[in-house]
Amino acid sequence: MKGYNIDFAAGCITVTKSFNTAAGKIGSNAFKTMMTLRELDLPIRVISSPRKQSPHLSYRQMLKHIECMADAEAYKEEFEAVRKVSLGEKNPYQYVLRWYEERFPTHNAVPEFDENYKLINTPNNYAA
């Protein structure tokens, strides 16, 4: 159980909430570690454990990307239609994600903009 980070550059120690709770039990390993950390004479900050971000795109993120496109309204209508159709699927999210990744294959790439600074969508079968 680590639960702490010493940052000499920032001049502070950060500990997780769970580590801080465990350090409240006299005689525990966390208590002994906390006593050692206090000897460093640096301020100690308690933080909540950071949330892990989902590796998947949310519908909101997909929609934000679509809204930046040159033909945003048409893409948004298509997106909403796909979401409605997906409700009949076993895994609606996977259905929508598959459509999104096929429709916008370069969504993770460095963006290309048109003269109005709108995103350009390059289809999968596009040959330069």
N, C-alpha and C positions, 0 to 999 in steps of 0.2 A: 504494500500500500504506500504509494508515494504521496500524492495529495498536496504537494507543495512545490514551489519554484522560487529559487533565490536569484534575483536579478540585481547583480552588483552595479550594472550600468545605470539602472533606474533608481537604485538605492532602496529597494524594498523587497519584502518576501510576500508572496501570495500563497494562501492556503485555501483549499476547497472547504466548503461548508461541512462536508462529511468528515474530512480530516480534523477540522476544528472541533466537531462534536466528539470524535473519538479521542482527541487529546484532552478532553475534559474528564476522562476516567483516569484517576491517579494510578500510576504503576503500569499503564498500558504502553505498548511500543510507541504509539502516536504521542503520548504524554512525554516520554523520554526524548523523542525527536523534537517536540515543540520546545522543551527546555533548552536543548542544544541550539535551536534556531534563535531563541531569545538572547542567547549569549552573543550573537552576532551584532546586537544593538542596532538592528534595522527595523523600520516600521513593518508591521505585519498586517496585511489586508486579507479579509475573508471574502472569497468570491463564490458564487454559485458555479456548479460544474457547467462548463460550456455545452450548449446544445450541439449535437451532431447534426449537420445539415444533410438532408436527404440527397443522395446522388442523382435523384430523378428531378425532372422539371415539374413544377406545379402548373396547374391550368393557368394561374395568374401570370406566371413567367412566360408561358407560351403566348398568352394574349398580349402581354407587354411587347414581346418581340414582333408579333403580327401587327400591332398598332404602329410600329415604326416603318412598315413596308410602304412602298409606293401605292399599291392597290389594297390598302388596309381594309376598306369596307368590304370588298369582295372576299378577302381572306377571312375576315371576322364572321361573315355569313356562313362561309364554308366550315369554319371551325365550330360554330354553334350547331350546324347541321350534323357534323360528325359526332359532337357530344351527345346530341339527341339519339342518334342511331346507336351509339355505344351503350346506351342504357339497356339494350337487349342482349348485350354480350356478357359472357361469364366474368370478364375482367374489363370493365369500361375504361379504366385508366390506360391499360396496356393498348387497347384499341386506338384511343385518341393519340397516345404517344407514338405508336407505329405510323399513324397517318401524318402526324406532325414531322417526324424525322424523314419520312419519304417526301413530304411536300416542301420542307425547308432543310435540305441536306447540309447546308453550310451554316446552320445556326450556331455552331461552335467555332467557326472560322473567323478570321479577321474580316470585319464587315466591308462591303463595297457600297458606296453611296452614289445616287444619281445627282443631277445638278440642283435638285431641291433638298438635298441632304436626307433623302429617304433611302432606306435599305433596298438593295437590289437582291432579288431571289434568283439564284442560279439553279435551274432544275438538274436532276440527276443525269439525264440523258443529254445534257448540253455539251456540244463539241465546239471549241473555239476555232 
